Amino acid sequence: MNQRLQSFLRGEIESLKAKGIFRMPRVLETAAGPRVRMDGREIIQLSSNNYLGLTTHPKVVEAARRALEEFGAGPGAVRTIAGTMSLHLELERRLARFKGTDAALVFQSGYTANVGVVSTLMQEGDLIVSDELNHASIIDGCRLCKAGRAIYRHLDYDHLRDILREARARGTGKILVVADGVFSMDGDVSDLKAIAALCREFDAISMVDDAHATGVMGRNGRGTVDHFAVQEGWDIQIGTMSKAFGVMGGYVCASRDLVEFYVHKARPFLFSSSHPPAVIAACIAAVEVMENEPDRVARLWENTRFFKEGLKRLGFNIGSSSTPITPVIIGSGAKAARFSDELFARGVFAQGIYFPMVAEEKSRVRTIVMATHTRADLEEALRAFEHVGRSLGVI
Ligand SMILES: *Cc1c(COP(=O)(O)O)cnc(C)c1O
């Protein structure tokens, strides 16, 4: 190996080890469910984004199997060349209907959707105004274009207003206000009513990333735009098929003009192939399940309330989440890593989260309950949290 490369890599890896946070991903040996086998152990899974249990829903799996047999393994080309199948369009119609927009466009992932949507729309002389805790894919979208960037303090809409007023006074071109609907590390929620009002007042474009809100908030899990009833005039909704939908893929739901613009201009759409037909068919079935089985969302919230109350009663610091994402804040990265390891030894998996995903002193294990956890699963998990919390002096 190149000598310089080798010493660079050694340095990077040693510094992770010195901080106590070097961990290669654990290996899942079963389907993603509420109880799984991981690294050879049966454990209760508290780190999956499979909120509603759709990864193994019989209708979703069956749809994938049929599409595989009928349409083959791959799409054959980039969508704009010869890879757009009737299935892709069907999924986009369903998503637009589900989200209440005129049109939708599917990307390979939520990550590429954000990168494509932000970087294609925003140009020199424009301004992107972003919540400080927005997802990395939004930040990367900002980095890939020549528009200016301003960051407002987390959920601080007075600060957002100041930025917008100043930008308009300066004669900025297009202004895009973008926020996660549900924040992935803290589980708190953007106030879309406040954002919508400010966008109207200052003639800004509104964009929300509902990766963690779809399947969780709003009627039948339609997301935060539905939850806050701001459909009228809201410009852009991003989402992923990889979380509550249980499959894979990103999407933007917006006006037909915006979608047609992206079909011709968004680089992740133009220069990278889309999903195989089996994946798209599974996504279509997942949207159908979401529309037809609202009980799953209700169960998710019941489990969420039960688990949060249990953690609070034990005396853990669970931050300010109001959604199924519940952080258990531990302190240093090394301690959070140790906490996660000891939980695992007691049959529970909750991933440690450290800098740069969160501030070092707010390192945590992040828990996400699923609709398909039983009460017994959650009680057992709480017992493990109690034991580890006491033995490490966290509670
Ligand atoms: C997970 C996530 C994404 C990325 O979605 P993928 O489909 O996994 O690429 C984007 N935005 C937010 C807020 C997320 O939580």
The ligand as an SDF file (V2000), in Angstrom:
LIG
                    3D

 15 15  0  0  0  0  0  0  0  0999 V2000
  -32.4700    8.5960    6.8320 C   0  0  0  0  0  0  0  0  0  0  0  0
  -32.6130    9.9860    6.3790 C   0  0  0  0  0  0  0  0  0  0  0  0
  -32.3160   10.3480    5.0650 C   0  0  0  0  0  0  0  0  0  0  0  0
  -31.7080    9.3740    4.0920 C   0  0  0  0  0  0  0  0  0  0  0  0
  -32.6010    8.4160    3.6400 O   0  0  0  0  0  0  0  0  0  0  0  0
  -32.0430    7.1340    2.8610 P   0  0  0  0  0  0  0  0  0  0  0  0
  -33.1930    6.6810    2.0560 O   0  0  0  0  0  0  0  0  0  0  0  0
  -31.6050    6.1590    3.8910 O   0  0  0  0  0  0  0  0  0  0  0  0
  -30.9090    7.6100    2.0190 O   0  0  0  0  0  0  0  0  0  0  0  0
  -32.5480   11.6470    4.6670 C   0  0  0  0  0  0  0  0  0  0  0  0
  -33.0290   12.5540    5.5270 N   0  0  0  0  0  0  0  0  0  0  0  0
  -33.2960   12.2630    6.8180 C   0  0  0  0  0  0  0  0  0  0  0  0
  -33.8390   13.3110    7.7250 C   0  0  0  0  0  0  0  0  0  0  0  0
  -33.0940   10.9670    7.2790 C   0  0  0  0  0  0  0  0  0  0  0  0
  -33.3520   10.6820    8.5480 O   0  0  0  0  0  0  0  0  0  0  0  0
  1  2  1  0
  2  3  1  0
  2 14  2  0
  3  4  1  0
  3 10  2  0
  4  5  1  0
  5  6  1  0
  6  7  2  0
  6  8  1  0
  6  9  1  0
 10 11  1  0
 11 12  2  0
 12 13  1  0
 12 14  1  0
 14 15  1  0
M  END
$$$$
